[in-house]
Amino acid sequence: MGLASPLTIPIELRRRLGIEKGGIVAFVEADEGILISPGEVLAMDVLDRIGEALRRQGVSLEELIESGRDIRGRIVEEQYGLAAE
């Protein structure tokens, strides 16, 4: 991954794709060339893939959230000596 660089996308295309001026886009290499899409589209695709992987592992969203809370609580306790509530 490289650093972000300015790129000019014609306004007609930005409007059609719903990309705001200064908005984030994703570049995906494809056989036909490079696919440029709004960053939100790529993020949703990634989240869908993560959700599918969790379902295959038999993990629910609620279990994942609770696990995150437990981990954060342990980190807060270890790093700052504060008891998790």
N, C-alpha and C positions, 0 to 999 in steps of 0.2 A: 504494500500500500504506500502511495506517495502522499505528499502534502497537498492540501487543497490549493487549487489555482483558479483564478478567474477564467470564466468561459462565457462567451456571448452566445446565447441561444436566441434565434429570431423571436420577436414578440408574438407572432402568430402561433408559433409552435408552443411557446410557453403558455399562452392562453388556452390552447386546445388541450394541453397536458395538465393544466392547473398548477403550473410552476410559477411561484412568485419571483419577482426580481430579487436576486441575491439568495434564492432558495437552494436547497441541497438536492442534488441529483445523484443517481447511482449509475455507474458504468459497468456493464456486464459484457464480457467478451462472448461473441456468438460466432458460429460458422460463417454467417453472412457479413459480419463486421462487428460493430460495437452498438449495443443497445443502451440508450440513455432513457432513464425513467425517473419520475419523482422519487426522492429518497423514501417517502412514506410507503410507496408501493413495494419497494425492496424490503423495508422493515416489516411490513405485514406478511410478505412471503416468508421471510425468515421466521417470524413468530409462528406462522402456520406449520412450518417444518419442525420447529421445536415442539409445538403442541402434539403433532403426530408422533414424534419420537417418544414423548412422554407417555402418550396413550399406548404405544407398543410395549413400553416398559411397565405398564399398569400403574402409572403415577397420575393422580388427579391434580388439577390446578390447586385445589385446596391443600393437598399434601405438600406440594411444592412451596406454596406461600408459607405454610406453617414451618417447614424446614428452614426457609430463609429467616423467619423470625427467631427460631432457635439459634441459628448460626450467628445472626446479628447480636443476640443477647449474650452469647458466649464471648464474642469479640469485644463488646462494650465492657463486660465484666473483666476480661483479661487486660485490655488496653487501658481502661480508665478506673478500674476498681469499683465500678458502680454495679449494684445488683439489678438485674433485669426485672422488670415488673410483670 
